[in-house]
Amino acid sequence: MKIIFFTGKGGVGKSTISAAAAWQLSHNHRVLIVSLDPAHNLGDVFNVSLNDKKHKYSDTLFLQEIDLQKLSRDYLKREIDVLSGTYRYLQTLNLDNYFSVLKYSPGIEEYALLTSIETIIRQESAFDFILFDTPPTGLTLRFLALPRVTITWIERLIQIRRMILEKRYTIHRLRGNLDSAETILSYREDDDDALRRLKKLNENYQRLNIMLQGDTCSIILVCNPDLLSLKESQRLMSGLDDLKLPLRAIVDNKVTEESSDMAEYVEKQLRNRTAGIPVQRIRFSQALTEKRNDRLFDIEEDLTHLVSP
């Protein structure tokens, strides 16, 4: 299975390019395309109504749009349930007042997105390709950075949790078994719910990080022939370099005859930073969702070579 992320500045045409690539790939492969962008356009491109469940468009092409707000709520509720179940004494507090504010905390959307991506990749292994239409650059870089950041924090938390268990065991030997109707203390790693969960999270994020940096993952940058798009693309490329994530191709989208000189300039600047990475130019068309000659898109350029070696 191959994973492809289409990323770039808002409005450059990521949804159209990723949808066209999915449509072309589905002629010979089983493909799932997932929109992670809060400003969903995937359903509009295919002229269907989508939600967070897979929609069968054809025998080999499935579509899905992730509801970021619902995803964030579900993520918070799941974490609250785990916390309340592990630490029963917290039930005496009014946690609802605290967690009703947490949904606005920095990082919640990124973690919710990352959890969704990890779940989709793990559960949808029957597909040959999974394509992700991502949010604009800033949010995309933040959630792509989370596996490495989270692994660092989890490894530190595991160390702290082990220290806590050691201290508990020392107290246990001095004073006997400490328990009550509310709390039962664990002294072995295998019996400690918090440590088991930390280890499981570490395994999941380690696996996801290896996948993101591996040969089966591709990131395709979509840009437009203008200076703002160029600057945003350069920032994104710097971020991908820092994260050691694989930029595989660049698509210069919405190029017209009038903008061809600017397209040459933008492509030259990007090539200077990415020797050997293919750059493909896509002409601008007004008929992106019109079906002609059994083709869903008025994009005649073959995109499959960019994502399928």
CORKA-V486317 format. One line per field, one symbol per residue. phi: phi as a letter, one per 30 degrees, with the letter a starting at -180 (. if undefined). psi: psi as a letter, one per 40 degrees, with the letter a starting at -180 (. if undefined). Layout:
BEGIN
phi = ???
psi = ???
END
This chain:
BEGIN
phi = .ccbccbldeidjddddddddddddddbbdbccbccdeddbddddchbccbdcdcddbdbbbbacdddddddddddddddddddddcddddddddedddddddcdejdddddddddddddddccddddbbccdcdeeeddddddddedddeedddddddddddddddddddeddcjdcaadcbcdcccedccddddddddddddddddddddccddcbccccbbdadddddddddddddddddhcddcabcccidcddcdddddddddddddcbdiddbcccddbdcdccdbhicdbdbdddcdddcbd
psi = hihhhhiaiheefddddddddddddedeihhhhhhehdgheddddefihiaeihhhdadehiihhhhdddddddddddddddddddgdeeeeigddddedddeeiheddddddddddddddddfeeidhhhhhiiiddddddddedddddddddddddddddddddddddddddeahhiaddhhiieideehddddddddddddddddddddeadehihhhhiigiddddddddddddddddefighdihhhifhiddedddddddddddddeghehihhhhiiiefdehhhffhdifhdhhededeg.
END
